[in-house]
Amino acid sequence: MLTLSGSVELPEHNQPGGFDHAAVHLRTRRLYVAHTINDALDVVDIDSDRYLYSIPGLTGIAGALVSEERNLVFTSNRGEDTISIFSPEDKTGATKIKVGIRPNGLAFDPQRGLLLAANVGDPGIPGSFTLSIVDVVKKEMVASIPVPGRTRWTVFDPQADEFYVNISNPPQIVVIDPDQFARVARTIEIPVSGPHGLDLDLVNNRLFCACDGGQLVTVEATSGDILSQLPLSGVPDVVFFNAALHHLYVAIGDPGMIDVFDTTLMQQIESVHTEKGAHTLGFDPDRNKVYAFCPQTPRALVYSDKL
């Protein structure tokens, strides 16, 4: 169960707004969170749960992702249509690469060195719903893949060797083969509106898809079969799967909750109040810690999870 163990005070907002995606780099024991309204990436020491510094100049930052294998940090900068690549040891030397319109979700194939940026696009611009494939060694975009609607989050499956990308409308998950990334390889239809947060259970080959329609949909990744549908406390955003405890955490911004599911029994086991607007999470798998980013305060609430 989730127990509140503390909080991390984060920089004041430059104007009304908040945070977006977060990722933990285990080797350096740092958490990176997109402080969207400040155009900055905030960095937290996860051993002491203390704010360290911010990396500025990332306009409209939305996504944050790390690669332990390549020792890299990635961001999607929605306000300038770029992604950034930098080393955890470097506070200033980010490389920016132009991608599609309003990049958001990020997923990385460490073997090939391919980063997928899922672009939100602009409904007023035909053909702007796309996925950008970036070669991080060459530091260039190598492909743009059209998709049928607005993208949400994305993950890479190292066992199936595929990218999965949520599409809000029509509700589906598109699958990308990194060896043939000129097109969508296949599509998984989702029976609930607005696929949003997404994570992967590698051992059981399941995708957890949290939908704006207020349901958590569990999908068998290979066949695309729908395994279960469970109600949520509201409209979800970020999802993290804890493989050690078999728990799934779903952030609900309104009214401000974390829904926790037992993924063995596939049932909700608790809902924890956070703060209204807290729609994004961070997760430290080494210590089973969950961070909820509160836009009104601004701070991160720190929870410890135990069976």
SEDRENBA-228546 format. One line per 5 residues: number of its first residue (from 1); their letters; for each residue x, y, z of N, C-alpha, C, O. Coordinates in pm, whole numbers, plus 50000, padded with zeros to 5 digits. Atoms other than C-alpha are relative to their C-alpha. Layout:
NUM = a = X/Y/Z/X/Y/Z/X/Y/Z/X/Y/Z | ...
end
This chain:
1 = mltls = 50085/49881/50000/50000/50000/50000/50089/50125/50000/50201/50123/50050 | 49923/49876/50007/50113/50357/49936/49993/50075/50132/49886/50099/50187 | 49989/49923/49876/50236/50547/50243/50078/50127/49970/50188/50121/49916 | 49931/49874/50021/50327/50916/50228/50122/50008/50090/50110/49998/50212 | 49876/49998/49922/50691/50945/50335/50068/50136/49999/50166/50155/50072
6 = gsvel = 49937/49869/50003/50774/51306/50251/49960/50077/49876/49866/50039/49806 | 50026/49920/50119/50780/51571/49981/50128/50068/49956/50223/50081/50034 | 49886/49928/50059/51024/51754/49754/49949/50135/49952/49861/50142/49866 | 50038/49866/50046/50990/52129/49716/50069/50028/49867/50190/50010/49853 | 49950/49975/50134/51031/52228/49351/49990/50149/49968/49918/50221/50037
11 = pehnq = 50002/49856/50029/51089/52570/49185/49861/50054/49977/49773/49985/49924 | 50127/49932/50024/50803/52816/49178/49974/50010/49850/50066/50021/49769 | 50039/49984/50140/50609/52838/48852/50025/50145/49955/50004/50239/50031 | 49985/49866/50058/50693/53131/48625/49865/50064/49971/49852/50187/49968 | 50138/49957/50023/50319/53154/48552/49912/49880/50031/49964/49771/50053
16 = pggfd = 50083/50116/49968/50015/52934/48618/50024/49885/49905/50033/49904/49784 | 49972/50118/50081/50078/52582/48497/50048/49886/50086/50013/49879/50204 | 49959/50114/49921/50247/52264/48605/50107/49915/49935/50194/49965/49863 | 49899/50097/50037/50447/51952/48532/49945/49901/49898/49824/49893/49875 | 50040/50109/50088/50444/51668/48280/50084/49877/50035/50109/49852/50152
21 = haavh = 49943/50132/49974/50628/51338/48241/50132/50006/50078/50202/50106/50078 | 49880/50012/49917/50910/51220/48469/50062/49863/49979/49994/49767/49942 | 49927/50126/50014/51176/50949/48458/50116/49997/50098/50175/50101/50129 | 49890/50020/49905/51434/50806/48699/50119/49939/49929/50105/49843/49853 | 49874/50057/50046/51798/50745/48606/50066/49933/50121/50114/50000/50212
26 = lrtrr = 49962/50074/49880/51902/50470/48847/50148/50012/50032/50186/50018/50149 | 49857/49999/49972/52278/50486/48804/50043/50126/50075/50126/50120/50166 | 49964/49874/49934/52300/50852/48906/49905/50034/50114/49925/50134/50184 | 50097/49979/49892/52002/50825/49147/49933/50136/49987/49918/50209/50085 | 50066/49873/50026/51829/51120/48985/49865/49978/49933/49845/49886/49854
31 = lyvah = 50130/49996/50065/51472/51190/48888/49992/50127/49918/50027/50236/49965 | 50017/49887/50090/51400/51416/48591/49851/50021/49976/49780/49927/49938 | 50142/49971/50024/51060/51587/48565/49987/50123/49912/50054/50224/49933 | 50026/49888/50090/50933/51811/48288/49919/50107/50074/49802/50086/50107 | 50069/49885/49939/50847/52147/48450/49954/50086/49884/50019/50185/49847
36 = tinda = 50044/49947/50129/50644/52248/48148/49988/50151/50001/50037/50219/49910 | 50028/49857/49998/50539/52595/48253/50127/50083/50014/50127/50202/49980 | 49872/49930/49985/50903/52687/48334/50096/49973/49885/50208/50023/49886 | 49912/50035/50113/51044/52545/48006/50131/49940/50052/50238/49972/50001 | 49881/50052/49934/51284/52346/48225/49979/49856/50043/49866/49810/50062
41 = ldvvd = 49999/50135/49946/51375/51996/48338/50054/50008/50142/50171/50040/50163 | 49957/49999/49860/51387/51976/48720/50065/49868/50035/50020/49762/49991 | 49923/50119/49964/51637/51731/48870/49997/49982/50151/50023/50076/50226 | 50017/50032/49858/51585/51558/49207/50093/49884/50035/50103/49787/49959 | 49922/50110/49944/51823/51341/49413/49901/49905/50069/49836/49943/50165
46 = idsdr = 50101/50091/49946/51612/51030/49487/50048/49924/50123/49970/49851/50184 | 49956/50056/49872/51831/50913/49777/49959/50091/50115/49910/50045/50218 | 50036/49904/49895/51773/51230/49979/49864/50064/49976/49813/50136/50063 | 50125/49934/50041/51452/51335/49796/50014/50152/50017/49938/50218/50088 | 49967/49857/49994/51599/51681/49748/50018/50054/49860/50084/49991/49776
51 = ylysi = 49982/49933/50129/51575/51919/49453/50145/50044/49984/50204/50101/50076 | 49861/49965/50027/51917/51971/49291/50013/50125/49914/50073/50224/49956 | 49986/49888/50094/51888/52204/48992/49900/49980/49887/49832/49877/49879 | 50085/50009/50118/51695/52274/48672/50083/50025/49875/50180/50101/49876 | 49939/49979/50131/51800/52254/48308/49904/50086/49918/49797/50038/49881
56 = pgltg = 50094/49908/50066/51646/52557/48130/50004/49989/49848/50078/49908/49793 | 49993/49984/50145/51576/52644/47768/49934/49889/49921/49970/49868/49805 | 50070/50110/50068/51344/52350/47682/49854/50042/49984/49770/50010/50068 | 50128/49931/50015/51041/52533/47545/49884/49901/49992/49879/49815/49904 | 50118/50086/49998/50713/52363/47634/50032/49855/50027/49963/49767/49976
61 = iagal = 49958/50138/49974/50891/52052/47766/49882/49916/50048/49806/49957/50136 | 50114/50086/49969/50643/51763/47786/50045/49861/50044/49999/49811/50147 | 49956/50136/49970/50820/51426/47784/50139/49997/50060/50224/50080/50029 | 49866/50027/49945/51114/51298/47986/50018/49849/50002/49930/49775/50044 | 49971/50143/50009/51278/50960/47933/50149/49980/50020/50229/50066/49981
66 = vseer = 49858/50031/49985/51609/50796/48030/50031/49866/49936/49943/49781/49921 | 49948/50129/50044/51817/50516/47884/50116/49963/50090/50221/50025/50085 | 49890/50049/49917/52023/50327/48140/50109/49938/49911/50228/49953/49939 | 49905/50070/50087/52184/50125/47858/50096/50096/49930/50214/50066/49918 | 49918/49903/50073/52311/50431/47670/50042/50119/50086/50115/50207/50040
71 = nlvft = 49968/49890/49909/52338/50662/47973/49962/50135/49939/50043/50227/49928 | 50051/49880/50064/52122/50926/47808/49868/50043/50062/49795/49962/50119 | 50128/49942/49962/51834/51156/47897/49940/50067/49877/50010/50135/49802 | 50071/49942/50114/51573/51260/47640/49885/50087/50051/49824/50056/50153 | 50120/49921/49974/51310/51534/47645/49930/50029/49868/49994/50037/49762
76 = snrge = 50075/49948/50114/51033/51632/47406/49959/50142/50034/49906/50168/50142 | 50020/49857/49977/50996/52008/47371/49888/50048/49908/49911/50091/49795 | 50119/49981/50082/50643/52065/47250/49989/50142/49944/49931/50163/49838 | 50011/49862/50044/50676/52442/47224/50093/50039/49887/50079/50147/49830 | 49905/49966/50107/50960/52427/46970/50019/49887/49900/50107/49894/49814
81 = dtisi = 49997/50113/50095/50900/52094/46787/50137/49936/49993/50188/49906/49885 | 49870/50066/49994/51228/51942/46904/49999/49892/50107/49913/49890/50195 | 49965/50086/49888/51362/51659/47113/50143/50038/50041/50220/50091/49961 | 49865/49975/49950/51674/51694/47329/50063/49870/50045/49996/49779/50094 | 49921/50116/49956/51947/51441/47401/50118/50054/50080/50190/50142/50033
86 = fsped = 49883/49959/49924/52202/51484/47678/50041/49893/50099/49966/49800/50128 | 49945/50090/49900/52418/51300/47928/49955/50044/50138/49943/50164/50162 | 50035/49961/49864/52313/51288/48295/50108/50083/50070/50078/50156/50164 | 49891/49924/49939/52654/51435/48381/50011/50142/49947/50087/50223/50000 | 49988/49871/50067/52600/51738/48156/49874/50082/50023/49766/50041/49980
91 = ktgat = 50117/49917/49969/52368/52017/48277/49964/50095/49886/49853/50149/49885 | 50023/49894/50099/52398/52237/47970/50013/49957/49855/49968/50028/49765 | 49961/50031/50137/52511/52048/47661/49901/49916/49922/49942/49824/49851 | 50100/50077/50072/52182/51916/47523/50009/50023/49850/50030/50136/49805 | 50014/49992/50145/52162/51839/47151/49853/50001/49966/49779/49913/50010
96 = kikvg = 50139/49992/50041/51831/51946/46998/49985/49958/49855/50066/49994/49769 | 50026/50051/50135/51684/51777/46692/49855/50031/49963/49763/50004/50041 | 50134/49966/50046/51386/51899/46493/49922/49873/49967/49972/49782/49901 | 50087/50115/50030/51096/51652/46478/49866/50054/49950/49859/50163/49894 | 50132/49959/50047/50722/51669/46403/49938/50107/50089/50004/50164/50176
101 = irpng = 50070/49891/49933/50462/51911/46536/49957/49957/50141/49882/49861/50156 | 50036/50016/49860/50430/51924/46918/50030/49859/50052/49937/49785/50086 | 49964/50132/49948/50623/51612/47029/49964/49988/50148/49971/50085/50223 | 50044/50024/49863/50504/51455/47353/50060/49869/50052/50164/49871/50119 | 49953/50130/49952/50548/51082/47423/50132/49959/49938/50162/49991/49823
106 = lafdp = 49869/50047/50044/50893/50922/47397/50018/49853/50035/49975/49807/50140 | 49960/50138/49973/51016/50564/47368/50133/49976/49929/50161/50038/49826 | 49863/50015/50051/51368/50434/47301/50035/49854/49984/50011/49772/50072 | 49943/50132/50030/51518/50125/47139/50150/50010/50018/50219/50062/49931 | 49857/49979/49972/51865/50107/47299/50092/49920/49910/50206/49961/49888
111 = qrgll = 49913/50081/50086/51998/49833/47070/50030/50073/49870/50146/50078/49827 | 49981/49930/50127/51946/50033/46750/50032/50148/50020/50076/50215/49927 | 49979/49858/49976/51975/50373/46915/49894/50086/49934/49922/50195/49885 | 50110/49928/50064/51634/50480/46783/49904/50053/50105/49856/49979/50191 | 50096/49935/49913/51415/50728/46969/49874/50029/49920/49880/50085/49810
116 = laanv = 50127/49968/50061/51047/50750/46883/49937/50116/50075/49921/50110/50197 | 50072/49888/49944/50875/51084/46942/49858/49999/49943/49839/50006/49822 | 50140/50001/50042/50495/51073/46932/49950/50144/50000/49942/50208/50105 | 50033/49859/50016/50378/51408/46798/49849/50023/50013/49769/49959/49944 | 50142/49969/49979/50048/51555/46921/49939/50058/49874/49821/50034/49845
121 = gdpgi = 50048/49940/50124/50016/51750/46596/49910/50119/50024/49894/50166/50137 | 50092/49885/49998/49774/52032/46514/49881/49964/49912/49898/49943/49792 | 50116/50037/50081/49417/51952/46402/49979/50090/49879/49918/50048/49781 | 50015/49909/50112/49433/52256/46175/50100/49980/49888/50090/50044/49784 | 49897/50026/50101/49733/52122/45984/49986/49857/49951/50018/49764/50025
126 = pgsft = 50017/50137/50052/49655/51821/45762/50132/49922/50004/50238/49975/49971 | 49883/50087/50000/49895/51530/45807/50097/50024/50114/50210/49974/50110 | 49905/49968/49893/50047/51662/46132/50000/49898/50113/50083/49908/50204 | 49995/50108/49902/49961/51354/46341/50104/49898/49951/50077/49818/49861 | 49889/50084/50048/50294/51172/46305/50081/49946/50116/50069/49990/50230
131 = lsivd = 49894/50050/49912/50564/50971/46476/50133/50032/49935/50152/50008/49815 | 49866/49971/50052/50924/51086/46436/50097/49896/50055/50096/49867/50174 | 49895/50092/49960/51210/50834/46444/50134/50074/49991/50170/50125/49885 | 49872/49930/49992/51544/50982/46555/50112/49901/50025/50105/49819/50117 | 49876/50076/49978/51883/50813/46520/50086/50082/50095/50135/50189/50058
136 = vvkke = 49933/49917/49899/52055/50929/46841/50151/50005/49978/50218/50094/50031 | 49857/49994/50032/52405/50846/46711/50024/50103/49890/50113/50187/49901 | 49987/49903/50109/52362/51038/46386/49944/50137/50038/49976/50238/49975 | 50065/49876/49955/52156/51300/46574/49918/50064/49889/49931/50182/49857 | 50088/49949/50105/51900/51330/46300/49872/49917/49995/49871/49799/50030
141 = mvasi = 50125/50071/50024/51540/51241/46227/50012/49920/49872/50049/49974/49767 | 49981/50087/50116/51541/50945/45990/49868/49952/49940/49868/49893/49832 | 50129/50041/50056/51168/50882/45942/49888/50078/50066/49898/50118/50182 | 50124/49942/49950/50825/51040/45981/49887/49908/49958/49869/49882/49839 | 50105/50100/50027/50531/50799/46010/49864/50063/50026/49838/50104/50139
146 = pvpgr = 50135/49947/49976/50173/50924/45961/49916/49902/50083/49924/49781/50065 | 50093/50081/49921/49917/50799/46214/49862/50066/49993/49851/50183/49955 | 50136/49951/50031/49536/50839/46211/49944/50104/50095/49836/50158/50069 | 50054/49902/49907/49496/51071/46511/50103/50045/50101/50220/50007/50093 | 49910/49945/49898/49643/51253/46809/50065/49890/50080/49998/49797/50126
151 = trwtv = 49927/50099/49922/49912/51054/46985/49996/50035/50148/49974/50149/50188 | 49982/49981/49856/49947/51004/47357/50134/49935/50038/50235/49964/49974 | 49870/50054/49958/50214/50797/47538/50040/49880/49916/49959/49824/49842 | 49942/50108/50078/50438/50530/47390/50102/49923/50082/50164/49980/50172 | 49899/50082/49933/50660/50241/47508/50069/49912/49896/50014/49886/49789
156 = fdpqa = 49928/50096/50085/50922/50013/47353/50004/49866/50071/50032/49859/50191 | 49999/50136/49949/50898/49636/47401/50127/49931/49950/50135/49897/49832 | 49875/50059/50047/51252/49487/47391/49989/49852/49967/50073/49799/49894 | 50017/50142/50030/51123/49130/47379/49932/49979/49865/49978/49898/49783 | 50067/50009/50130/50881/49171/47090/50069/50084/49894/50044/50069/49774
161 = defyv = 49927/49912/50091/51113/49434/46937/49902/50090/49925/49905/50098/49802 | 50102/49915/50060/50826/49677/46877/49976/50123/50087/49994/50120/50209 | 50053/49883/49931/50709/50025/46968/49848/49991/50003/49786/49949/49905 | 50145/49986/49989/50352/50071/47094/49969/50147/50026/50034/50211/50109 | 50035/49859/49988/50187/50413/47061/49849/50014/50016/49773/49963/49933
166 = nisnp = 50142/49972/49983/49850/50522/47201/49953/50109/49905/50019/50212/49889 | 50067/49901/50083/49621/50707/46960/49867/50034/50068/49787/49945/50097 | 50118/49959/49926/49346/50911/47125/49871/49974/49922/49775/49918/49975 | 50121/50015/50082/49095/50912/46839/50041/49985/49854/50101/50077/49798 | 50077/50112/49948/49028/50672/46680/50076/49925/50109/50198/49916/50103
171 = pqivv = 49932/50063/49887/49100/50479/47004/50069/49870/49959/50005/49770/49927 | 49924/50117/50044/49379/50236/46921/50144/50014/50047/50189/50121/50088 | 49855/50003/49980/49740/50137/46979/50061/49960/49867/50028/49855/49812 | 49929/50037/50122/49961/50145/46671/50134/49938/50037/50197/49977/50135 | 49878/50077/49975/50258/49910/46653/50100/50030/49888/50067/50022/49770
176 = idpdq = 49895/49964/50096/50587/50010/46485/50114/49899/50011/50165/49874/50120 | 49884/50089/50009/50855/49764/46374/50124/50087/49975/50130/50154/49872 | 49885/49911/50020/51193/49941/46420/50088/49963/49882/50172/50043/49841 | 49926/50035/50121/51338/49749/46125/49929/50044/49873/49988/50048/49765 | 50078/49956/50116/51059/49869/45895/49913/50117/50043/49790/50108/50044
181 = farva = 50075/49892/49935/50964/50204/46039/49941/50102/49904/49911/50214/49945 | 50063/49908/50094/50824/50362/45724/49848/50001/50014/49781/50089/49959 | 50146/50011/49992/50471/50255/45819/49962/49932/50131/50046/49878/50203 | 50055/50072/49884/50248/50119/46094/49993/49852/49966/49938/49813/49863 | 49997/50144/50026/50300/49743/46122/49864/49936/50024/49820/49853/49945
186 = rtiei = 50134/50051/49970/49964/49666/46285/49933/50094/50099/49995/50185/50154 | 50080/49915/49914/49688/49821/46491/49920/49916/50099/49865/49812/50063 | 50081/50064/49896/49522/49719/46819/49885/50094/50032/49907/50206/50079 | 50116/49918/49971/49168/49850/46857/49972/49998/50150/49976/49893/50214 | 50030/49986/49857/49082/49980/47205/49852/50036/50015/49806/50130/49950
191 = pvsgp = 50146/49981/49994/48713/49962/47310/49953/50114/50090/49835/50122/50122 | 50033/49887/49913/48725/50277/47530/50061/50126/49939/50169/50120/49881 | 49952/49878/50062/48765/50638/47418/50126/50053/50068/50144/50040/50189 | 49886/49925/49950/49092/50826/47456/50111/49922/50066/50144/49953/50181 | 49880/50062/49942/49385/50586/47515/50103/50107/50034/50135/50192/49951
196 = hgldl = 49914/49892/49952/49626/50797/47721/50129/49943/50059/50228/49929/49987 | 49881/50057/49938/49875/50649/47971/50022/49855/49956/49927/49782/49929 | 49968/50133/50052/50057/50331/47868/50126/49947/50069/50225/50018/50084 | 49880/50068/49952/50296/50082/48027/49990/49853/49967/49887/49804/49920 | 49982/50136/50052/50415/49727/47969/50042/49905/50111/50130/49936/50190
201 = dlvnn = 49961/50111/49913/50431/49405/48172/50072/49898/49913/50008/49819/49843 | 49921/50085/50090/50715/49220/48000/49982/49851/50030/49976/49770/49938 | 50008/50142/49962/50680/48893/48195/49872/49937/49946/49874/49825/49897 | 50129/50055/50041/50313/48848/48109/49952/50052/49864/49840/50023/49821 | 50029/49953/50135/50322/49024/47770/49868/50077/49994/49785/50054/49906
206 = rlfca = 50124/49921/49993/50050/49273/47867/50029/50149/49989/50131/50197/50039 | 49999/49854/50003/49990/49638/47788/49890/50052/50092/49778/50002/50090 | 50098/49933/49916/49816/49857/48045/49971/50137/49939/50059/50223/49934 | 50040/49879/50073/49625/50133/47866/49891/50071/50079/49778/50023/50089 | 50095/49921/49923/49456/50399/48080/49933/50101/49906/50001/50178/49839
211 = cdggq = 50075/49926/50102/49181/50572/47881/49921/50116/50061/49873/50108/50174 | 50077/49884/49957/49013/50912/47906/49855/49964/50030/49789/50034/50107 | 50135/50046/49973/48683/50723/47904/49982/49941/50138/49875/49889/50170 | 50011/50042/49860/48759/50631/48266/50014/49851/50023/49957/49796/50117 | 49979/50145/49982/48873/50272/48220/50148/49967/49977/50217/50030/49898
216 = lvtve = 49869/50061/50022/49196/50077/48249/49979/49875/49917/49912/49780/49960 | 50014/50113/50092/49219/49839/47955/50131/49922/49997/50237/49980/49974 | 49883/50087/50006/49458/49543/47970/49995/49920/49871/49894/49858/49839 | 49994/50058/50135/49571/49406/47633/50112/49898/49993/50222/49922/50043 | 49894/50096/50032/49761/49094/47533/50075/50058/49881/50018/50080/49774
221 = atsgd = 49927/49918/50095/50040/49260/47339/50014/49935/49862/50006/50005/49761 | 49977/50066/50128/50098/49000/47067/49872/49987/49918/49870/50021/49800 | 50125/50025/50072/49739/48913/46976/49912/50123/49990/49830/50134/49898 | 50089/49885/49993/49579/49245/47068/49868/49971/50070/49779/50055/50071 | 50124/50036/49930/49310/49061/47266/49983/50086/50125/50080/50113/50196
226 = ilsql = 50032/49925/49879/49138/49265/47539/49981/49900/50114/49894/49813/50107 | 50003/50094/49888/49199/49085/47869/49908/50047/50112/49843/49965/50178 | 50087/49949/49894/49012/49315/48109/49976/50149/49980/50052/50217/49912 | 50031/49857/49993/48847/49655/48157/49955/50029/50142/49863/49966/50194 | 50030/49965/49861/48838/49817/48501/49977/50149/50012/50044/50227/49944
231 = plsgv = 50029/49857/49986/48693/50152/48614/50112/50074/50072/50181/50018/50157 | 49905/49910/49937/48917/50444/48713/49923/50109/50075/49803/50126/50056 | 50063/49895/49918/48850/50732/48957/49973/50128/49921/49907/50219/49972 | 50017/49881/50083/48856/50986/48673/50079/49986/49873/50116/49876/49834 | 49923/50000/50125/49037/51085/48356/50148/49982/50034/50202/50062/50110
236 = pdvvf = 49862/50031/49963/49390/50933/48372/50101/50072/49914/50068/50130/49810 | 49888/49955/50083/49727/51045/48248/50111/49896/50013/50105/49791/49948 | 49880/50084/49995/50058/50884/48348/49973/49867/50072/49900/49862/50170 | 50010/50136/49945/50082/50509/48422/50140/49946/50020/50226/49960/49933 | 49875/50072/49976/50372/50320/48582/49969/49861/50055/49883/49845/50141
241 = fnaal = 50014/50138/49953/50400/49943/48632/50118/49964/50089/50233/49981/50050 | 49900/50048/49906/50588/49809/48935/50006/49848/49987/49923/49777/50043 | 49992/50144/50028/50703/49464/48821/50032/49919/50125/49991/49804/50135 | 49962/50073/49878/50846/49368/49162/49880/49972/50089/49867/49862/50143 | 50116/50015/49912/50523/49423/49355/49872/49965/49924/49768/49939/49985
246 = hhlyv = 50118/50026/50084/50284/49360/49062/49891/50104/50028/49773/50071/50039 | 50092/49889/49980/50126/49700/49121/50007/50093/49880/50112/50111/49819 | 50008/49900/50106/50011/49951/48862/49948/50130/50062/49849/50130/50134 | 50038/49869/49948/49991/50323/48946/49945/50085/49885/50009/50098/49781 | 50064/49917/50103/49753/50547/48749/49972/50138/50061/49901/50148/50161
251 = aigdp = 50021/49864/49952/49760/50926/48799/49869/50054/49944/49844/50047/49824 | 50128/49939/50035/49418/51096/48798/50007/50147/50043/50011/50176/50162 | 49983/49859/49966/49443/51476/48778/49880/50061/50070/49897/50148/50156 | 50121/49946/49940/49082/51547/48875/49917/49882/50050/49864/49805/49970 | 49978/49900/49894/49009/51514/49164/50140/50005/50058/50164/50085/50149
256 = gmidv = 49866/50008/49945/49377/51431/49228/50018/49872/50078/50006/49870/50201 | 49992/50133/49940/49431/51061/49294/50112/49920/49936/50156/49950/49825 | 49925/50110/50061/49662/50768/49240/49916/49875/50020/49896/49832/50134 | 50066/50129/49993/49464/50455/49159/50107/49892/49993/50193/49893/49905 | 49902/50109/49994/49663/50144/49253/49928/49868/49973/49825/49838/50035
261 = fdttl = 50058/50128/50038/49588/49806/49094/50096/49886/50031/50217/49899/50012 | 49928/50126/49990/49701/49455/49182/49989/49934/49864/49879/49897/49821 | 50006/50051/50138/49797/49322/48839/50000/49848/49993/49986/49791/49885 | 50018/50146/49998/49794/48958/48949/49852/49967/50008/49802/49882/49934 | 50145/50021/49986/49432/48972/49062/49921/50085/49901/49803/50060/49878
266 = mqqie = 50064/49901/50087/49355/49257/48818/49878/50060/50069/49764/50048/50024 | 50103/49925/49929/49161/49458/49070/50063/50120/50068/50181/50119/50103 | 49950/49882/49931/49194/49802/49225/50009/49971/50149/49917/49914/50208 | 49981/50027/49858/49336/49786/49577/49995/50126/50085/49973/50117/50206 | 50014/49876/49924/49338/50153/49678/49999/50119/49905/50043/50111/49790
271 = svhte = 49989/49869/50065/49297/50516/49571/50053/50098/50103/49996/50112/50212 | 49933/49910/49906/49525/50771/49733/49983/50143/49952/50010/50174/49836 | 50017/49859/50036/49445/51144/49738/50137/50068/49989/50225/50047/50073 | 49876/49923/50020/49722/51370/49604/49966/50149/50007/49958/50206/50116 | 50038/49860/50009/49629/51722/49487/49931/50020/49867/49969/49958/49768
276 = kgaht = 50070/49975/50126/49390/51852/49224/50099/50049/49895/50178/50140/49919 | 49908/49966/50108/49575/51872/48895/50124/49915/49994/50203/49928/49901 | 49879/50085/49997/49841/51614/48991/49978/49880/49907/49935/49773/49950 | 50030/50099/50104/49820/51416/48667/50122/49920/49957/50113/49838/49866 | 49878/50067/50045/50178/51292/48643/50078/49944/50117/50071/49996/50229
281 = lgfdp = 49928/50076/49898/50402/51052/48836/50145/49978/49959/50180/49989/49842 | 49868/50057/50021/50761/50940/48874/50007/49872/50081/49933/49855/50177 | 49992/50130/49933/50866/50590/48984/50144/49955/50012/50217/49950/49913 | 49868/50056/49970/51183/50456/49150/49983/49851/50029/49938/49816/50138 | 50022/50144/49980/51177/50075/49104/50093/49937/50103/50061/49833/50159
286 = drnkv = 49907/50057/49901/51478/50016/49331/49944/50007/50141/49966/49917/50221 | 50050/49980/49863/51300/50151/49638/49848/50002/50006/49790/50036/50109 | 50146/50003/50004/50937/50116/49530/49941/50133/50048/49849/50136/50130 | 50047/49867/49965/50886/50492/49559/49925/50061/49882/49965/50047/49766 | 50083/49933/50100/50619/50686/49372/49997/50149/50032/49975/50188/50146
291 = yafcp = 50000/49855/49986/50637/51062/49315/49878/50055/49927/49857/50026/49809 | 50116/49933/50061/50319/51264/49251/50028/50149/49994/50055/50212/50096 | 49960/49860/50021/50382/51610/49104/49878/50091/50010/49784/50081/49931 | 50114/49916/49964/50150/51874/49248/50018/50141/49945/50109/50212/49988 | 49979/49872/50066/50106/52184/49032/49963/50121/50086/50013/50231/50061
296 = qtpra = 50044/49885/49923/49939/52404/49295/50102/50041/50105/50102/50155/50150 | 49916/49974/49884/50214/52379/49557/50125/50084/49974/50138/50182/50046 | 49973/50121/50077/50458/52320/49362/50099/49908/50075/50194/49956/50137 | 49917/50098/49930/50616/52002/49501/49970/49861/49947/49877/49842/49869 | 50028/50141/50029/50639/51627/49461/49972/49930/50132/50055/49934/50223
301 = lvysd = 50029/50086/49886/50467/51407/49717/50071/49866/49977/50068/49813/49866 | 49923/50124/50010/50678/51096/49789/49929/49891/50078/49902/49905/50197 | 50068/50113/49938/50509/50763/49860/50090/49878/49995/50163/49857/49898 | 49936/50132/49998/50659/50429/49962/49893/49895/49984/49783/49908/50038 | 50097/50107/50025/50486/50113/49845/50050/49869/50060/50166/49833/50044
306 = kl = 49971/50131/49944/50475/49782/50029/49878/49911/49982/49765/49960/49976 | 50112/50095/50011/50265/49470/49990/49924/49995/50131/49826/49922/50142
end
